[in-house]
């Protein structure tokens, strides 16, 4: 009787695995259909503001906005184009603000000799300023300490 139950269980498991193979093999269907993902398409809703003073910050911990385009600025593990002007060695001669001292600290507050890896990729936080108009209504108000 035990052999018969084992054999039945084995046949059942084998049958289910064969049937589920068809489900796994079924092609994934996308909501967009068969159209491939398009690359970045430049928006026509805004343009980068050049040679204008940086916009004022709207909340206390807001990263400064970049007052120039970053098109063509290479940032890799080995090279960061932003540091050509914003590194402590070159900022004065370039007339650019220096990288903040906060970028030389670990998440635990330990000071480093160079940029912290978590602050190395500038455009994670800093974005170029544009003349973009809001896409939706907004009731945001600047922090009290930053009111113009």
Phi and psi in degrees as a GROMACS rama.xvg file:
@    title "Ramachandran Plot"
@    xaxis  label "Phi"
@    yaxis  label "Psi"
@TYPE xy
-63.4232  -39.4449  UNK-2
-63.4197  -39.8467  UNK-3
-66.1958  -41.6511  UNK-4
-65.868  -41.4522  UNK-5
-63.3763  -44.7191  UNK-6
-62.7492  -43.3293  UNK-7
-61.4742  -43.8156  UNK-8
-63.1311  -40.3753  UNK-9
-65.2681  -44.2489  UNK-10
-64.3981  -41.3699  UNK-11
-62.8119  -45.5165  UNK-12
-63.3573  -42.2586  UNK-13
-63.7091  -43.3203  UNK-14
-62.6048  -43.0105  UNK-15
-65.9925  -37.6936  UNK-16
-67.6711  -36.5342  UNK-17
-66.9267  -43.3742  UNK-18
-66.2688  -37.5663  UNK-19
-72.2773  -21.4829  UNK-20
-59.6214  -36.5362  UNK-21
-65.5382  -37.0633  UNK-22
-67.1883  -43.0597  UNK-23
-65.8701  -38.79  UNK-24
-73.8455  -14.9388  UNK-25
-60.2826  136.677  UNK-26
-68.5215  139.446  UNK-27
-69.5485  133.532  UNK-28
-110.276  131.571  UNK-29
-95.5457  151.672  UNK-30
-66.8433  -23.9248  UNK-31
-89.2272  1.92133  UNK-32
83.092  -140.254  UNK-33
-94.9126  -2.32696  UNK-34
-66.9  129.89  UNK-35
-71.6455  158.676  UNK-36
-67.9616  130.715  UNK-37
-84.5451  152.928  UNK-38
-71.8656  -177.349  UNK-39
-62.4425  128.035  UNK-40
-109.956  122.081  UNK-41
-59.2051  135.664  UNK-42
-78.8761  145.528  UNK-43
-100.412  7.16205  UNK-44
-85.3  -5.81921  UNK-45
-157.694  168.237  UNK-46
-139.542  154.656  UNK-47
-71.5518  138.932  UNK-48
-88.3992  124.62  UNK-49
-109.751  145.675  UNK-50
53.6111  38.2279  UNK-51
-116.543  152.237  UNK-52
-61.1489  149.693  UNK-53
-61.33  143.201  UNK-54
-68.9917  150.41  UNK-55
-69.9474  145.571  UNK-56
-69.7471  148.468  UNK-57
-103.748  -17.7239  UNK-58
-144.003  160.055  UNK-59
-56.857  -47.0146  UNK-60
-96.0449  17.7972  UNK-61
-66.3237  129.615  UNK-62
-66.2657  146.057  UNK-63
-58.7631  145.425  UNK-64
-87.2478  143.323  UNK-65
-80.0074  119.854  UNK-66
-86.7787  29.623  UNK-67
-154.306  166.022  UNK-68
-70.7077  153.144  UNK-69
-115.776  12.2036  UNK-70
-59.4721  128.039  UNK-71
84.2022  0.775121  UNK-72
-80.5535  112.094  UNK-73
-83.949  129.441  UNK-74
-132.225  109.628  UNK-75
-126.791  -178.472  UNK-76
-62.3281  -30.9354  UNK-77
-94.522  -20.8071  UNK-78
-146.835  139.394  UNK-79
-132.816  106.901  UNK-80
-58.8239  -31.5562  UNK-81
-59.7036  -32.9728  UNK-82
-73.1175  -11.0138  UNK-83
-59.9061  -30.8813  UNK-84
-113.626  -31.3101  UNK-85
-99.5881  -0.806223  UNK-86
-69.1396  158.121  UNK-87
-61.904  -29.5727  UNK-88
-73.3844  -30.5531  UNK-89
-114.513  -10.1111  UNK-90
-60.3312  -42.9881  UNK-91
-62.5524  -49.5262  UNK-92
-68.3719  -28.1717  UNK-93
-84.2756  -13.5246  UNK-94
69.8726  30.7248  UNK-95
-116.384  154.718  UNK-96
-67.1522  145.54  UNK-97
-76.0558  155.132  UNK-98
-60.0243  135.285  UNK-99
-62.3715  148.214  UNK-100
-61.4591  -22.9285  UNK-101
-64.5229  -20.5888  UNK-102
-79.6177  -4.27149  UNK-103
-107.575  20.8815  UNK-104
-123.622  147.938  UNK-105
-77.1435  173.679  UNK-106
-64.433  -19.822  UNK-107
-91.0171  1.37868  UNK-108
90.1228  2.70726  UNK-109
-73.2245  130.981  UNK-110
-79.6874  140.523  UNK-111
-114.666  159.485  UNK-112
-76.7634  -27.9378  UNK-113
-124.267  -178.063  UNK-114
-60.3724  140.711  UNK-115
-68.3611  135.806  UNK-116
-55.855  -29.7843  UNK-117
-76.7553  -9.00607  UNK-118
-114.503  5.94982  UNK-119
-73.7235  -35.2656  UNK-120
-91.3211  89.7203  UNK-121
-52.1345  -42.2331  UNK-122
-76.4344  5.2954  UNK-123
-67.9663  -32.0586  UNK-124
-119.657  -38.9711  UNK-125
-92.7526  135.079  UNK-126
-128.955  150.466  UNK-127
-67.6421  142.085  UNK-128
-79.7715  144.997  UNK-129
-133.182  175.469  UNK-130
-97.0642  24.5111  UNK-131
-61.1752  136.693  UNK-132
-89.3083  149.246  UNK-133
-58.6306  138.462  UNK-134
-81.6596  -24.785  UNK-135
-136.725  163.529  UNK-136
-62.3339  152.932  UNK-137
-148.256  132.746  UNK-138
-109.917  15.8815  UNK-139
-61.5314  138.78  UNK-140
-122.268  139.29  UNK-141
-59.4864  153.267  UNK-142
-60.0133  145.602  UNK-143
-52.5165  -41.7749  UNK-144
-70.1895  -13.6298  UNK-145
-109.806  5.30115  UNK-146
-62.2095  136.423  UNK-147
